[in-house]
Amino acid sequence: MKLPSLLSAGPRKALILLSLLGGLTHAAPRVGTHDGYTRLVFDLPGQGAVTSTAKVAAQSVTVKLGATLKSEQGPLNAPGVTAYAVSGGTVTVTLAAGHSRASSSVLPASGGQPARLVIDVPTAAARPAAAAPARPATVVRPAATSAPTRPRVVLDPGHGGTDPGMVSRWVTEEDVTLDVALRTRAELLRHGVEVVMTRDSDRHLSANKTQDLDARARMANNGTVSAFVSIHVNAAGASAQGIETFYFGQPLGGSNRSLAVRENGGGSLGEELTRKAASTAQNLLGDILAQAKIAFSRQLAQKVQSRLVAGTGAVNRGVRTDAFYVIRNPTTPAILVELGFGTHPVEGPKLATTAYREQLAQSLARAILDFLHTK
């Protein structure tokens, strides 16, 4: 089914949409807008190597593949591109007026992902960043290189300042999240990724928790952002342990319901913000563009969860959805990761060590680089 047909699918639209975004292989590309370029990703069939040859002509790029895809075509609404067409082993992308350059590559199947055709279309220089919040973000850029553009990632160390977050006999959440975020930033910078920190010291963005979370979320729109990662530490009874990663969606039921409330400020405020975020999640079900962005968030969450569990040996609590206020904006791939339980008698002391925090940071950075298709 082509995406446009979902607009008239009637009452079953949300169900069909979620099935479409839940992993079925279609010829339509995933589209990401980045700082200075638009990226199209076409999933390829099979697990073997795929060859390709590309040709850029007047306002189009054509890639001939050594693989056959489902024939399909449709419009594209992103900078630098206007349409795509897939016919057998040929992929054609129509470039917008004034655009005449593109590059393509085929990434082999890896980590459970199929082989992918990646087409990058350079766009005009990024627009000036929006006005910064009252407590400005820290933007750290890598050393200058010959590359014309760099992806930008926002790292959000949860809590800080007047809000320490989870406190146990071993660790305080605001300390762990900041340390891991700074270590992750250092690794991303080594690979040429521009990093925005919502905080780089023990501080809050606003003493008002709603304004604090709003300010963090807005940083995902400060220029063109490729990913937003909010970092937290969990708390529960002494037996609870493990890592879990969330992307935005309907809140979980049962005992897990309290997690979003706690991270959204706790108490009556947390309940109110969670209700607002849950209402947003419900309203987004019929929005194709928002659901496409949420699908990217799910991919980022899966990569982060897989890397963190593999890198630390922690209990795998899985990838889930919940109504976290700070990642409710669907315009940027955004996730919230709980690095472990500071209240667990084994995991808590681990989170207090620099060696374990470095393991977490290296795994988190590698997952983000995988998501950005950056070596």
N, C-alpha and C positions, 0 to 999 in steps of 0.2 A: 504493500500500500504506500502511495506517495504521501509525504507529509501534508500537502495542501488538502488532501481528501479528508483529513482528520477534522478540518474546520466544519464539515457538515455531517459528522458521524453521529449526531444525535446524542441520546442519553449514554451511549456506550463509549463516548469520546475519551473520557478519562481512563477507562480500563484499557482501551486500545492503545492510548498514548503511553501508558505506563508499560505495557507489554513491548511496545516498539523500543522504548528507551531501556528496557531491562536486559538487553543482550542479544536480541535477534539481529542477524547479519543483513544489512541492507546496503545498497550501493550509494545512498546519500552520504555525503561527507559530514564529519564533525568539524565545526567551524570555530576557531578561536581568534579573537582580536588581541594583538599584543602591541607593545610599544614599538611602532615603526613597521609592523608587518601583520598580515593576516595569514593564518595557517589553516589549511584544509587537510584533514586526515581521512583517507579511505581505507577501511578494513579490507584485507585481501583473503581469499579462500585458501585453505590448505595450510600445511606446516612447513612445506619445502621452500627452497630459495626461489625468489621471483625476480626476473630480469626486467629492465625498463629502459626505454629511450625517450627522451623528451625533446620537444621542439616548441620554441616560443615564436609565434607569428604576430601579425598585427592584431592586437587586443585579444589574444587567446594563447593558452598554453595547452599543448596536446601531449599526453604521455601514452606510449604504447607499452603494454605489459605482457609478460609471458604468463598470463593468467586470465581467466574469463570471469567477469563480474555480471551481475544482473543488470540488464539494460534499464536505464532510468534517467530522467532529466528533471530539472526544476530551477527556480530562481534562487539567488543567494543575496542576502541583505547584510553585507559586511564591507568595510573599506577595501577598495581595490578590485572587487569581484562582483559580478552581476548574475552569473548562471553557471550551471554545470551540466554535463551530459556524459553518460556512461553507455557505451555500446560494445558489448563483448569484452575485448581486451584493450579498448581505447577509452581514455578518460580525457575530456576536454573541459577546460575552465575558461569562461569568457571574462576578460579583464574589463574593468571600468575605464571610461574615457580618461586619457592622460596616463595610463599605466601600461607599460610595455616590457616589464621585467618579471621574472619568476624563476624559482629554482625548485627542483624536485629530488626526492630520494626515496628508496624503499628500505624500511627497517625490517629486519628479520623477526620472525616469531620468537618471543621470549617471555618468561615469567607468566605464562598463561595467556598472554596477549597474542592475537594473530599477527601475521605480517601486515605492515601498513605502508601505504603510499602517502608521503607527506609532501604537500606543495606549499611553498611559502611565497607570498606576493608582497613585495615591499610597498609600503604606503607612504603618504606624506608624513612629514615630521609630526610627532605627537603634539597635541594641543597643550597650551600651558596648563600646569596643574591648578586645580581648584584651590581656593583659599584654605590654608591649614587650620585645624581646630585651635582653640585657645592655647592648649599645651601642644606645641608642634611635634610632629613625628620626627624620628631620627632616620634620615635617608643616608645609606652608605653605598657608594658606587665603587665598583672594582676599578683597578688600575686601567688606564686607557689602553685600548687595543685597536687593531685595524678593523674589527667588526663594527658595522654601522649601527646595530641595535642590540639591546640586551633585554632579556626578560626581567620583569620586576615582580618580586614576591613580598608580601606583607607578613611578618611574623608578629604574633600577638601573645606575649607572655601574660597569661591570665593574672588578674588581681594586681596587687601592688599598692603602696601608699597606705591610705586609711583602711584598705581591705586586704588583709593578709591571705584570705582564702582558707583552705584546709590547714589545720594546725594539729600535729601529733607529737608524741614524745621524741620522734626522730627528725621530722622535717616540717617546714612551713611551705605551703604551696607557692607563694609569691617568690621565694628564693629559688626553688627548683625550676620553675617555669622560666625565670629570667636567665638563669645560668645555662639551661639547655638551649634557649633561644639564641643567646649570644654565641654559643659554640656552633649552633646550626648556621648562624649568619656567617661565621668565619669560613665554614666549609663551602657555603654557596658562593661567597665572594671569590674563593679560589677557582671556581669554575665559571667566573664571569657573570654571575647573576647579580642584579641590583637588588638590594634588600632595604625595606622600610620596616623599622621597629616601632610598634605602638608605644613602647617604653623601653629605655635602656638603663634604667636605674629603679630603685625602690620608690616609685611614685605612682599616683593615680592621675588620670586625665581630667577627672572632675570628682569632687566630693559627693556629688549627686550620682548615684549608681546608674540611673537611666541615661543621664548625659554622658557618663563614662563609657557605657557600652555603645551608645550612639556614635561617640567620637571614634572609637576603635573601628566600628563597622564602616564609617564614612571613609576611612583610609583605603578601603578597597576600591574607591572611586577616585582617588587622588592621582589623576593621570591614568594610564592604562596598566592594570595589574593582572598578572597571569595566574596568581593563586594567593589565597588568604588562609593562613594556618593559625588557629588559636590553640594555645598550649596550656594544659591544665593537669592537676593531680587529683585523683579520686579519693573518696573517703567512704567508709562503711564499717560493718562489723569486722572483727579481727580475722574472720575466715575469708573475706573477699580479697581477691587479688587479680592482677592481669591488666592488659592493655586493651582499650577499645577506642574506636574512632567513629565520629558522627558526621553526617552531612545533614542538611536542613530538610525537614519533612514533618509528617505527623508525629506527635509525641508518643512515646512508649507508654503502655499501660502498666498497671501493677506497681511493684516496689521500685522499678527503675524510673517511674514518673518523677520522683523527687530530685533526680540529678539535674534536669534542666532548671527546675525551680531554684535549686541551690546555686548553680552557675549564673542564673539570671538575677541574682541578688539576694535570694533567700526570703523567707517570711512572706508577708502579704505582697511586698513589691515583686518578689520572684514569681508568685502566683499570677499577679497582674501581667507582668511582661511575658510569661509563658503563654497565658491566654491570648495575648496580642500576637505573639509569634505563631501560635497554633492556628489562629484565624488567617494569618498571612499564608501559611502552608496550605490551608484548605482552598483559599482563593486562587492559588497558583496552579491548581490541578488542571484547569482548562487553558492555561497559557503555554502554548507550544514553545516559545522562545525561553521562557523561564524554566520549563521542564528540561529543555536541552542543556541549559547551564547547570541545572541540578544533576543531570546525567554526568557532566564533566566532574562535578563535585564528588559524585559516587566513585568515579574512576580514581580521583586523587585519594579519596579515603581508603580505597582498596589497596592502592600502592603503599600508602603510609602504614596501614595496619600490617600488611605482609612483611614489609622491610623491618618494622620495629620488632615484631615477634621473632622473625628469623635472626635479627641481630642481637637480641637479648635473651632469647629462650623463655620469655615471660608467657604466662597463660594467655591464650588467644580468646578474648571475649567478643571478637567479631566487629563487623561494620554495621552500624545502625543509623536510624533516623531519629531526630528529636527536634523540639522547637527551641533551639538555643537562639536567644535574641541577637547575639553578636554576629551570627552567620546567616541571618534571615534574608540578606540582600541577594537576589538571584542573578545579579549581573556579573558576578565573578565566581569562579570555582572556589568554594570556601568550605573548610572543615573545622571541626574541633576535636582534638585528640587528648585523651586521658592517659597519661604516661604510666599510670600504675596507682596503687593504693598506698598512700602514706601512712595509713592506719594498720597495714598488715605487718606482722612481726618479722617477716623476712624481706618483703618488698620495701617497707619503710626505710630500714637501714641501708638497703641498696641505693635508694634514691638520694641518700645523704652523701654518697661517695662521688668523687670527681670521675673515677673510672667508669662508673655506670652511666653517669650523665653524658660522658663523652660517647659511649656506645649508643645511647638514645639519639644524640645529636647527629652522629655520623649516619645512622640508619634513617633518620628523618630527612636529612639533607639529600641522601641518595634517592629516596622516594620522590622528593620534589624534583630532582634532576631527571629522574625517569619520566615523570609527568610532563616536564618541559621538553623532552627529547634532547636533553643536554648531556654531553659526556662529562 
